[in-house]
């Protein structure tokens, strides 16, 4: 910028502080800075939190009469698989997913080992659980629940249907109970 006598020396811009043409809209006005892109939402984490909350809401549902694999609330849970009168731990997991995701999984199965194999074939087994993951216990005919909390020592708490004829929160430790953890793609 050349020295202009009508402008005091202090009003001149220092060298290198000129307005770049790319920053103006042609009329000498500055273009507004572009808005920063919003950070992507981790939908998987949000859905896991939602399924944990819903799982907790089921705690206290009981079989009526005891040892019957039945009762009004149990039949609502079993409606997600159609396995009325059968052990209902997997039906509980399917019911939770139907509520949160709008769909069941593994061909609506009520079988632990079928569900587990379905997950394995699709690469959905995980080594370390997060709250919201499914846990399959490899005991007898199998048992299943939903991880709701993971502790520093590797133990966890799970909501399990058909646990002593009810939906209960149960502390578990994988060092003493063989199990596998499953994370559906929608929860990633």
Residue pairs with C-beta under 8 A, 6 or more apart in sequence:
1 12
1 13
1 18
3 12
19 30
23 30
23 31
24 30
24 31
25 31
43 186
44 186
44 187
44 188
47 100
47 101
47 132
47 186
47 187
48 130
48 131
48 132
48 133
48 187
49 131
49 132
50 100
51 96
51 97
51 99
51 100
51 132
51 146
51 187
52 131
52 132
52 146
52 148
54 96
54 99
54 100
55 96
55 146
55 148
55 159
56 148
56 159
56 169
58 77
58 92
58 95
58 96
58 159
58 161
58 167
59 159
59 167
59 168
59 169
60 166
60 167
61 71
61 73
61 74
61 77
61 161
61 166
61 167
62 71
62 73
62 74
62 165
62 166
62 167
63 69
63 70
63 71
63 74
63 165
63 166
64 70
64 71
64 72
64 74
65 71
66 165
67 165
68 85
69 85
69 86
69 87
69 88
69 162
70 84
70 85
74 88
75 84
76 95
77 88
77 91
77 92
77 95
77 161
78 84
78 85
78 86
78 88
78 91
78 110
79 95
80 91
80 94
80 95
80 98
80 104
80 108
81 90
81 91
81 94
81 104
81 108
81 109
81 110
82 108
82 110
83 90
83 91
83 110
86 110
87 110
87 141
87 162
88 110
88 161
88 162
89 112
89 143
89 144
89 145
89 160
89 161
89 162
89 163
90 109
90 110
90 111
90 112
90 115
90 144
91 110
91 161
92 144
92 145
92 146
92 159
92 160
92 161
92 162
92 167
93 115
93 134
93 144
93 145
93 146
93 161
94 104
94 105
94 108
94 109
94 110
95 161
96 146
97 103
97 104
97 105
97 184
98 104
101 184
101 186
105 115
105 118
105 184
106 114
106 115
106 118
106 119
107 114
107 118
109 115
109 118
111 142
112 136
112 137
112 141
112 142
112 143
112 144
113 136
113 142
115 134
115 136
115 144
115 182
116 136
116 142
116 180
116 182
119 125
119 134
119 136
119 180
119 182
119 184
122 185
124 182
124 183
124 184
124 185
125 180
125 181
125 182
126 133
126 181
126 182
126 183
127 181
128 150
128 181
129 135
129 147
129 150
129 156
129 181
130 147
130 150
130 183
131 147
131 148
131 149
131 150
132 146
132 147
132 148
132 183
132 187
133 146
133 147
133 181
133 182
133 183
133 187
134 144
134 145
134 146
134 147
134 181
134 182
134 183
134 184
135 144
135 145
135 146
135 147
135 156
135 158
135 172
135 179
135 180
135 181
135 182
136 142
136 143
136 144
136 179
136 180
136 181
136 182
137 143
137 144
137 145
137 177
137 178
137 179
138 178
138 179
138 180
139 177
139 178
143 160
143 162
143 163
144 160
145 158
145 159
145 160
145 161
145 163
145 170
145 172
146 158
146 159
146 160
147 156
147 157
147 158
147 181
148 156
148 157
148 158
148 159
148 169
149 156
149 157
150 156
151 157
153 173
154 173
154 174
154 175
155 171
155 172
155 173
155 174
156 171
156 172
156 173
156 174
157 169
157 170
157 171
157 172
158 169
158 170
158 172
159 167
159 168
159 169
159 170
160 167
160 168
160 170
161 167
163 170
172 179
